[in-house]
Amino acid sequence: MFRFTSIKDYHAALVADHTTCTQAVKYYLDQIAAHENLNAYLEVFSKEALEQAAILDAERNQGKRVGKLHGVVIGIKDVLSYKGHKLSAASKILENYTAVYTATAIQKLVDEGAIIIGRQNCDEFAMGSSNENSAYGPVKNAIDSSKVPGGSSGGSAVSVQANLSMISIGSDTGGSVRQPADFCGVVGLKPSYGRISRYGLIAYASSFDQIGIFSKTIDDAALVLEVMAGKDEFDSTVSSKPVPAYSKLIESKLIEGKEIEITASPKRIAYFKETLFHPGLDPEIKTKIESYLKDLTAKGYIVEAIDFSLLSYLVPTYYVLTAAEASSNLSRFDGIKFGHRTKESIADLNELYKKTRTEGFGEEVQRRILLGSFVLSAGYFDAYFTKAQQVRQKLVDLTSTVFSKYDLILSPTVPTTAFGLGENNHSATEMFLADIYTVYANLVGIPAISIPLFTHSNGMPFGLQVMSASFNEVGLLSFSKEQMLNKV
């Protein structure tokens, strides 16, 4: 039976004729069908994936060049444009929309031989922390189907968790890759802002959004990042910095079963002490993180607590700014040029807009558009939007100071393990607090990753969040790999 452990092992099996791309695709199609109840996929590209697999098998057998992601089966979140395929952002307002171009990041994957197997369910327009806001029903956690998978990239996280794809590509505006990765027990990487082109990613909050990666290993995340990263003439915000060979730079050797010398592994670590004393943090998560930090000290790392008085301002600042950007970005969805339009006969244009958007957008999206419009309004702009921008600048300054002394910042990824479906729907505040540890990296644009190191006594996984200075993904990935190997 086909079994996937890593891209490297998969490619070795292909070379040795122990498997084929076609067998891999068939395996994942069977897995998706068997786990349909999880609602991880909105659409599966069965025929197309099998055809692409057959082409790749033939090319490999003919001795033609194989790409870095040759035959790697990947699912993509339903906010990423893939020409000729539906793109709905899990919203009724884009229910029948077909993408007219391919996102740069997705094109780079395809160019290196990846097989896109389908589009994955998510919170509508990537707004949510539980994947319960999709117009097409909630995604369920594969470990316990009564639990949420996290959001907004819940379908993408569950796909890797439940072996429905080798890799998933999601988006992270305030934790939408790391938080579901934590809840599902997989690796979730958000690179530096500007490391990967956002061209073809449906915008939620443009100064926060970043395409991210779900995988089972750090090596796989590094390789996929290496492929997707880099400059793009279609995105003026993407960095033109050279792309390091991440997959090579984090390589290491095993000697007598022990891992040694992972390149650029950092030694100076900080943690914000307020994160471990927050009243919303699960006591068991607190205990295990504290114990882990002590273990790092015993292993020779410099681990120090630093003050972070701005912790309580993170979530309000994040939601003011992202809602403001969302109200602007989502104004294009008005039913005139594309997407849903009300079937009612309405002569007045403003009424047509209102009726179409009321029918097309779900409650959470409407709530954030209204909030964004409010904080941008003439009477409240300075009190909310300007003040939030000032806090954001303070956070950027703080971050610069921290990384002048330390290599990494560690924290819990999420205050609790995965909660029950419907459990937090009564309170937007409770739902927003699920993002308290993750929004910081988006506010300041630094890379961050959630690595699955722990299991709670309730049986659910939880992770450690690692953050580094902008464009220091090598250090971030090296440390993360070392911790994952130590776990094993």
Residue pairs with C-beta under 8 A, 6 or more apart in sequence:
1 27
2 19
2 23
2 24
2 26
2 27
4 10
4 24
4 163
4 166
5 216
5 217
6 216
6 217
6 219
6 220
7 69
7 72
7 166
7 167
7 219
7 220
7 223
8 219
10 19
10 24
10 71
10 72
10 166
11 66
11 70
11 71
13 19
14 20
14 21
14 60
14 70
14 71
20 53
20 57
21 52
21 53
21 54
21 56
21 57
21 60
21 70
21 71
21 115
22 50
22 53
22 54
22 57
24 53
24 71
24 73
24 166
25 49
25 50
25 52
25 53
25 73
25 115
25 117
26 50
28 73
28 117
28 163
28 164
28 165
28 166
29 44
29 46
29 49
29 50
29 117
31 162
31 163
31 164
32 40
32 41
32 44
32 117
32 118
32 164
35 142
35 162
35 164
37 140
37 145
38 139
38 140
38 142
38 145
38 158
38 162
38 164
39 121
39 136
39 137
39 138
39 139
39 140
39 155
40 75
40 120
40 121
40 139
40 154
40 155
40 156
40 158
40 159
40 162
40 164
41 75
41 118
41 119
41 120
41 121
41 155
41 159
41 164
42 78
42 86
42 88
42 90
42 118
42 119
42 120
42 121
42 136
42 155
43 85
43 86
43 118
43 119
44 117
44 118
45 85
45 116
45 117
45 118
48 116
49 73
49 115
49 116
49 117
49 118
52 115
53 71
53 115
56 66
56 70
56 71
56 113
56 115
57 71
59 66
60 66
60 70
60 71
66 113
67 111
67 112
67 113
67 114
68 112
68 113
68 223
68 226
68 227
68 247
69 109
69 112
69 113
69 114
69 223
69 224
69 227
70 112
70 113
71 113
71 115
72 113
72 114
72 115
72 166
72 167
73 114
73 115
73 117
73 165
73 166
73 167
74 109
74 114
74 115
74 116
74 117
74 165
74 166
74 167
74 168
74 169
75 116
75 117
75 118
75 119
75 120
75 155
75 156
75 159
75 164
75 165
75 167
75 168
75 169
76 82
76 106
76 116
76 118
76 119
76 120
76 156
76 168
76 169
77 119
77 120
77 122
77 126
77 153
77 155
77 156
77 168
77 169
77 170
77 171
78 87
78 88
78 89
78 90
78 119
78 120
78 121
78 122
78 155
79 87
79 89
79 122
79 125
79 126
79 171
79 201
79 202
79 204
80 87
80 103
80 105
80 106
80 119
80 169
80 171
80 200
80 201
80 202
80 211
81 87
81 99
81 100
81 101
81 102
81 103
81 106
81 200
81 201
81 202
82 99
82 102
82 103
82 106
82 116
82 119
83 99
83 100
83 101
83 102
84 98
84 99
85 98
85 99
85 119
86 96
86 97
86 98
86 99
86 119
87 94
87 97
87 98
87 99
87 119
87 202
88 94
88 95
88 97
88 135
89 122
89 124
89 125
89 126
89 202
90 121
90 122
90 123
90 124
90 125
90 133
90 134
90 135
90 136
91 124
91 125
91 135
91 360
91 361
91 362
91 365
92 135
92 340
92 359
92 360
92 361
92 362
93 333
93 335
93 339
93 340
93 356
93 357
93 359
93 360
93 361
94 333
94 338
94 339
94 340
94 360
95 135
95 339
95 340
96 339
96 340
97 338
97 339
99 200
101 200
102 110
102 200
103 197
103 199
103 200
103 201
103 211
104 197
104 199
104 200
104 232
104 234
104 235
105 169
105 196
105 197
105 199
105 200
105 201
105 211
105 228
106 116
106 169
106 200
108 227
108 228
108 230
109 116
109 169
109 224
109 227
109 228
110 116
112 227
114 167
117 165
118 165
120 153
120 155
120 156
120 159
120 168
120 170
121 131
121 134
121 136
121 137
121 139
121 154
121 155
122 131
122 134
122 139
122 151
122 152
122 153
122 154
122 155
122 156
122 170
122 176
123 129
123 130
123 131
123 132
123 133
123 134
123 151
123 152
123 154
123 176
123 364
124 133
124 134
124 135
124 361
124 362
124 364
124 365
125 202
125 204
125 326
125 330
125 365
126 152
126 153
126 171
126 173
126 176
126 202
126 204
126 209
127 133
127 152
127 204
127 326
127 364
127 365
127 368
128 151
128 152
128 364
128 431
129 150
129 151
129 152
129 175
129 176
129 179
129 431
129 432
129 434
129 435
130 138
130 148
130 149
130 150
130 151
130 154
130 419
130 421
130 424
130 431
130 434
131 138
131 139
131 148
131 149
131 150
131 151
131 152
131 153
131 154
131 155
131 180
132 138
132 148
132 151
132 421
132 422
132 425
133 151
133 152
133 362
133 363
133 364
133 365
135 362
138 148
138 154
138 421
139 148
139 149
139 154
139 155
139 158
140 146
140 147
140 148
140 149
140 158
140 421
141 147
141 148
141 149
141 158
141 161
141 183
141 184
141 418
142 149
142 158
142 161
142 162
142 184
143 161
143 184
143 185
143 418
143 459
143 460
143 461
144 418
144 459
144 460
146 420
146 421
147 183
147 418
147 419
147 420
147 421
147 460
148 154
148 183
148 418
148 419
148 420
148 421
148 423
149 155
149 157
149 158
149 161
149 180
149 183
149 184
149 418
150 157
150 179
150 180
150 181
150 182
150 183
150 184
150 414
150 418
150 434
151 176
151 179
151 180
152 170
152 171
152 173
152 176
152 180
153 168
153 170
153 171
153 172
153 176
153 177
153 180
153 212
153 214
154 180
155 168
156 168
156 169
156 170
156 177
156 180
156 214
157 168
157 170
157 177
157 180
157 181
157 183
157 184
157 186
157 188
157 214
158 164
158 180
158 184
159 165
159 168
159 214
160 166
160 167
160 168
160 184
160 186
160 214
160 215
160 216
161 184
161 185
161 186
166 215
166 220
167 213
167 214
167 215
167 220
167 224
168 213
168 214
168 215
169 211
169 212
169 213
169 214
169 224
169 228
170 176
170 177
170 180
170 188
170 211
170 212
170 213
170 214
171 177
171 201
171 204
171 209
171 210
171 211
171 212
172 178
172 188
172 190
172 209
172 210
172 211
172 212
172 442
173 204
173 205
173 208
173 209
173 210
173 322
173 442
174 208
174 318
174 322
174 435
174 438
174 439
174 442
175 413
175 414
175 434
175 435
175 437
175 438
175 439
175 441
175 442
176 212
177 188
177 189
177 190
177 212
177 213
177 214
177 450
178 188
178 190
178 212
178 413
178 438
178 441
178 448
178 449
178 450
178 463
178 465
179 188
179 413
179 414
179 434
179 435
179 438
179 450
180 188
180 214
181 187
181 188
181 214
181 413
181 450
181 452
181 463
182 188
182 413
182 414
182 450
182 452
182 461
182 462
182 463
182 465
183 414
183 417
183 418
183 460
183 461
183 462
184 418
184 461
185 452
185 455
185 461
185 463
186 214
186 215
186 216
186 452
187 213
187 214
187 215
187 216
187 217
187 218
187 220
187 221
187 449
187 450
187 451
187 452
187 480
187 484
188 212
188 213
188 214
188 449
188 450
188 463
189 212
189 213
189 215
189 221
189 225
189 447
189 448
189 449
189 477
190 210
190 212
190 441
190 442
190 447
190 448
190 449
191 210
191 211
191 212
191 225
191 229
191 447
191 473
192 210
192 239
192 445
192 446
192 447
192 470
192 471
192 473
193 207
193 208
193 210
193 237
193 442
193 445
193 446
193 470
194 237
194 238
194 239
194 445
195 210
195 225
195 229
195 238
195 239
195 447
195 471
195 473
196 210
196 211
196 225
196 228
196 229
196 230
196 238
197 211
197 228
197 230
197 231
197 232
197 234
197 235
197 238
198 206
198 209
198 210
198 211
198 235
198 237
198 238
199 232
199 234
199 235
199 238
201 209
201 211
203 209
203 325
203 329
204 322
204 325
204 326
204 329
205 321
205 322
205 325
205 326
205 329
206 237
206 325
206 329
207 321
207 325
208 318
208 321
208 322
208 325
208 442
208 443
210 442
211 228
213 221
213 224
213 225
213 228
215 221
215 224
217 484
218 250
218 451
218 477
218 480
218 481
218 484
219 247
219 250
219 481
221 449
221 477
222 246
222 247
222 250
222 473
222 477
222 481
223 246
223 247
225 246
225 473
225 477
226 243
226 244
226 245
226 246
226 247
229 243
230 238
230 243
231 238
231 239
231 240
232 238
239 471
241 471
244 473
244 474
246 473
246 474
246 477
249 263
249 264
249 474
249 478
250 262
250 263
250 264
250 474
250 477
250 478
250 481
251 262
251 263
252 259
252 260
252 261
252 262
252 263
252 481
252 482
252 485
253 259
253 260
253 261
254 260
259 482
259 485
259 486
262 478
262 479
262 481
262 482
263 474
263 478
264 474
264 475
264 478
265 475
265 478
265 479
265 482
266 407
266 408
266 468
266 475
266 478
266 479
267 300
267 301
267 302
267 407
268 301
268 302
268 405
268 406
268 407
268 408
269 293
269 296
269 301
269 302
269 303
269 304
269 406
269 407
269 408
269 409
269 410
270 303
270 304
270 305
270 306
270 402
270 405
270 406
270 408
270 409
270 410
271 293
271 303
271 304
271 305
271 306
271 409
271 410
271 411
272 305
272 306
272 307
272 308
272 311
272 409
272 411
273 305
273 306
273 307
273 308
274 307
274 308
274 309
274 311
275 281
275 308
275 311
275 411
275 412
275 437
276 286
276 289
276 290
276 412
278 311
278 415
278 436
280 415
280 416
280 433
280 436
281 412
281 415
281 416
282 415
282 416
282 417
282 456
284 456
284 457
285 412
285 415
285 416
285 417
285 454
285 456
285 462
286 412
288 454
289 410
289 411
289 412
289 464
292 453
292 454
292 464
293 303
293 410
296 303
297 303
303 410
304 406
306 402
308 398
310 391
310 394
310 395
310 398
311 436
313 391
314 395
314 436
314 439
314 440
314 443
315 432
315 433
315 435
315 436
315 439
316 388
317 388
317 391
317 392
317 395
317 439
317 443
318 435
318 439
318 442
318 443
319 368
319 371
319 432
320 371
320 375
320 384
320 385
320 387
320 388
321 385
321 388
321 389
321 392
321 443
322 368
322 372
323 368
323 369
323 371
323 372
323 375
324 372
324 375
324 376
324 385
325 372
326 365
326 368
326 369
326 372
327 368
327 369
327 370
327 371
327 372
327 373
327 376
328 372
328 376
330 361
330 365
330 369
333 339
333 357
333 360
333 361
334 353
334 356
334 357
335 341
335 342
335 352
335 353
335 356
335 357
335 360
339 360
340 356
340 359
340 360
341 352
341 356
342 352
342 355
342 356
342 359
344 355
346 352
346 355
357 366
358 366
361 369
367 428
374 380
374 384
375 381
375 384
375 385
375 388
376 385
392 443
392 444
395 440
395 443
395 444
396 443
396 444
396 445
399 444
399 446
399 469
402 409
403 468
403 469
407 468
407 472
407 475
407 479
408 466
408 467
408 468
408 475
408 476
408 479
409 466
409 467
409 468
410 464
410 465
410 466
410 467
411 437
411 464
411 465
411 467
412 437
412 462
412 464
412 465
413 437
413 438
413 450
413 462
413 463
413 464
413 465
414 434
414 437
414 438
414 462
414 463
415 433
415 434
415 436
415 437
416 434
417 456
417 458
417 460
417 461
417 462
418 460
424 430
424 431
424 434
425 431
437 465
438 448
438 465
440 467
441 447
441 448
441 467
445 470
446 467
446 468
446 469
446 470
447 467
447 468
447 470
447 471
447 472
447 473
447 476
448 465
448 466
448 467
448 468
448 476
449 465
449 466
449 476
449 477
449 480
450 463
450 464
450 465
450 466
451 463
451 464
451 466
451 480
451 483
451 484
452 461
452 462
452 463
453 463
453 464
453 483
453 484
453 487
454 461
454 462
454 463
454 464
455 461
455 462
456 462
464 483
466 476
466 479
466 480
466 483
467 476
468 475
468 476
469 475
